[in-house]
């Protein structure tokens, strides 16, 4: 594996982008767009530009890959890594910067699982546990769970708006400008 996240083939030739991030991005797309039973390792591999055997080597089974995709812990760590007094601004900046760097929203995949009663219900459970409940535990004052749900909803709404209006004004606006517009409402909910 090179520093750029690509694997090298025989005799050190470049085999193209085959990093963990490409696989996870392809898996997130697959698991949020189709029922679990319809998702195949070969389909994910084709989307990621890697072999199915590489996915098995790195993640094991389809179920293990799904469980990795259904984990919001790392996104929550990054989103909540700020003092409460600055958290609203930090949430917006982190969400927008992450979307742009990874070309994927760190939270929005949970929306596509709503209303589906198969294995993807794990996404909703993990989101509640790793994002909403964790945020509620950090908030001061009364109605912490309600406020955490509303904050999560606003972040999902921001992600959805940026996805729906692509290309659009939100895509060209700086993360700082988006934070100026969105963070005050989030901060009011944070402060209680």
C-alpha positions as CSV (number, residue, x, y, z in Angstrom):
1,X,0.0,0.0,0.0
2,X,1.4,3.4,-0.9
3,X,1.0,6.5,1.2
4,X,-1.7,7.7,-1.2
5,X,-4.0,4.9,-0.2
6,X,-3.4,2.8,-3.3
7,X,-2.2,-0.8,-3.4
8,X,0.6,-1.8,-5.7
9,X,0.2,-4.8,-7.9
10,X,2.9,-7.2,-9.0
11,X,6.4,-5.8,-9.4
12,X,5.2,-2.5,-7.7
13,X,2.9,-1.4,-10.5
14,X,0.0,0.7,-9.4
15,X,-3.3,-1.1,-9.3
16,X,-5.4,2.0,-8.8
17,X,-7.2,3.3,-5.7
18,X,-8.0,0.4,-3.5
19,X,-7.9,1.9,-0.1
20,X,-10.2,1.3,2.8
21,X,-12.0,4.6,2.3
22,X,-12.9,3.7,-1.3
23,X,-14.3,0.3,-0.1
24,X,-16.3,1.9,2.7
25,X,-17.7,4.6,0.5
26,X,-18.9,2.0,-2.0
27,X,-20.3,-0.1,0.8
28,X,-22.2,2.8,2.3
29,X,-23.7,3.6,-1.0
30,X,-24.7,0.0,-1.6
31,X,-26.2,-0.7,1.8
32,X,-28.2,2.6,1.9
33,X,-29.6,2.3,-1.6
34,X,-30.6,-1.4,-1.7
35,X,-31.9,-4.0,0.7
36,X,-29.1,-6.0,2.4
37,X,-30.0,-9.2,0.6
38,X,-29.5,-7.5,-2.8
39,X,-26.0,-6.1,-2.0
40,X,-23.1,-8.2,-3.2
41,X,-19.4,-8.0,-2.4
42,X,-18.8,-8.1,-6.2
43,X,-21.0,-5.0,-6.7
44,X,-19.3,-3.2,-3.9
45,X,-15.9,-4.2,-5.3
46,X,-16.8,-2.9,-8.8
47,X,-18.0,0.4,-7.4
48,X,-14.8,0.8,-5.3
49,X,-12.5,-0.3,-8.2
50,X,-11.1,-3.3,-6.3
51,X,-11.4,-7.0,-6.3
52,X,-14.0,-8.8,-4.1
53,X,-11.2,-10.8,-2.6
54,X,-9.5,-7.6,-1.3
55,X,-12.7,-6.7,0.5
56,X,-12.9,-10.1,2.0
57,X,-9.3,-9.9,3.1
58,X,-9.8,-6.5,4.7
59,X,-13.3,-6.9,6.2
60,X,-14.2,-10.5,6.2
61,X,-17.8,-11.3,5.4
62,X,-20.6,-9.1,4.0
63,X,-22.1,-8.9,7.5
64,X,-18.8,-7.7,9.0
65,X,-18.5,-5.1,6.3
66,X,-22.0,-4.0,7.0
67,X,-21.3,-3.7,10.7
68,X,-18.3,-1.5,9.9
69,X,-20.5,0.7,7.7
70,X,-23.1,0.9,10.4
71,X,-20.7,2.4,12.8
72,X,-21.1,6.2,13.4
73,X,-18.6,6.3,16.3
74,X,-15.7,7.9,14.4
75,X,-18.0,10.5,12.9
76,X,-19.4,11.3,16.3
77,X,-15.9,11.6,17.8
78,X,-15.1,14.2,15.2
79,X,-18.4,16.0,15.3
80,X,-18.4,16.3,19.1
81,X,-14.7,17.2,19.6
82,X,-15.3,20.8,20.8
83,X,-16.3,22.6,24.0
84,X,-20.1,23.1,24.4
85,X,-19.8,26.8,23.9
86,X,-18.4,26.3,20.4
87,X,-20.1,23.1,19.5
88,X,-22.8,24.6,17.1
89,X,-20.2,26.1,14.9
90,X,-17.9,23.1,15.2
91,X,-20.8,20.7,14.1
92,X,-21.5,22.7,10.9
93,X,-17.8,23.2,10.0
94,X,-17.0,19.5,10.6
95,X,-20.0,18.2,8.7
96,X,-19.3,20.5,5.7
97,X,-15.6,19.9,5.6
98,X,-16.0,16.1,6.0
99,X,-18.6,16.0,3.2
100,X,-16.2,17.9,0.9
101,X,-13.1,15.9,1.8
102,X,-14.7,12.5,1.7
103,X,-17.4,13.3,-0.9
104,X,-19.9,11.7,1.4
105,X,-21.9,12.8,4.4
106,X,-20.8,11.3,7.7
107,X,-24.4,11.0,9.0
108,X,-26.8,11.1,6.1
109,X,-26.7,7.4,5.3
110,X,-29.0,6.8,8.2
111,X,-31.9,8.6,6.4
112,X,-31.9,6.0,3.6
113,X,-32.4,3.2,6.1
114,X,-35.6,4.7,7.5
115,X,-38.7,2.5,7.2
116,X,-36.8,-0.6,6.2
117,X,-37.2,-3.6,8.5
118,X,-34.2,-5.7,7.5
119,X,-30.7,-5.7,8.7
120,X,-30.3,-2.0,8.0
121,X,-32.4,-1.2,11.1
122,X,-29.0,-1.5,12.8
123,X,-28.1,1.8,11.2
124,X,-30.9,3.6,13.0
125,X,-30.1,1.9,16.3
126,X,-26.4,2.7,16.1
127,X,-27.2,6.3,15.1
128,X,-29.4,6.7,18.1
129,X,-26.8,5.2,20.4
130,X,-23.6,6.7,18.9
131,X,-24.8,10.1,17.9
132,X,-28.1,11.2,19.5
133,X,-27.8,9.6,22.9
134,X,-24.1,10.6,23.1
135,X,-25.0,14.2,22.3
136,X,-27.8,14.2,24.8
137,X,-25.4,13.0,27.5
138,X,-23.2,16.1,26.8
139,X,-26.0,18.7,26.9
140,X,-26.8,20.7,30.0
141,X,-30.2,21.4,31.4
142,X,-33.7,20.0,30.7
143,X,-35.0,18.2,27.7
144,X,-31.6,17.0,26.7
145,X,-32.9,14.1,24.6
146,X,-35.4,16.3,22.7
147,X,-32.7,18.9,22.0
148,X,-30.2,16.2,20.9
149,X,-32.8,14.8,18.4
150,X,-33.5,18.3,17.1
151,X,-29.8,19.0,16.6
152,X,-29.3,15.6,14.8
153,X,-32.3,16.5,12.6
154,X,-30.8,19.8,11.7
155,X,-27.5,18.3,10.8
156,X,-29.2,15.7,8.7
157,X,-31.2,18.4,7.1
158,X,-28.1,20.4,6.3
159,X,-26.5,17.3,4.7
160,X,-29.7,16.6,2.7
161,X,-29.9,20.2,1.5
162,X,-26.3,20.1,0.3
163,X,-26.9,16.8,-1.5
164,X,-30.2,17.9,-3.1
165,X,-28.8,21.2,-4.4
166,X,-25.7,19.9,-6.1
167,X,-24.3,21.9,-7.7
168,X,-25.8,24.8,-5.9
169,X,-25.1,27.8,-3.7
170,X,-24.3,25.6,-0.7
171,X,-21.6,23.8,-2.6
172,X,-19.8,27.1,-3.4
173,X,-20.3,28.7,0.0
174,X,-17.4,28.5,2.3
175,X,-17.8,26.2,5.4
176,X,-17.4,29.4,7.5
177,X,-20.3,31.1,5.8
178,X,-22.5,28.0,6.2
179,X,-21.5,28.0,9.9
180,X,-22.4,31.7,10.3
181,X,-25.9,30.9,8.9
182,X,-26.6,27.5,10.6
183,X,-24.6,27.4,13.8
184,X,-26.7,29.9,15.9
185,X,-29.8,27.8,15.8
186,X,-27.8,24.7,16.7
187,X,-26.0,26.6,19.5
188,X,-29.4,27.7,21.0
189,X,-30.4,24.0,21.2
190,X,-27.1,23.1,22.7
191,X,-27.3,25.8,25.4
192,X,-30.8,24.9,26.3
